[in-house]
Amino acid sequence: MGGFLNWWDGVELWLTGLPFIAQTAVVMPVVLALAYGIAMVLDGALGNGIKLVRRVRHDDSDIER
């Protein structure tokens, strides 16, 4: 873990030493990729959750009839 933290400290120092435009050019693709990945996971989880709720409601409506 110490090696990773030392590496991360070096990356932070390198990134903060860059001009603002270069920082933006380096950080934005990473942030956008992470946001896209998180959105895909949440979309899948929400879609499966909605399917599950519909299935449960459909099964409940069959019991009431």
Secondary structure, DSSP 8 states (H G I E B T S, - for coil): -HHHHHHHHHHHHHHHTS-HHHHHHHHHHHHHHHHHHHHHHHHHHHHHHHHHHHHHHHHHHHHH-
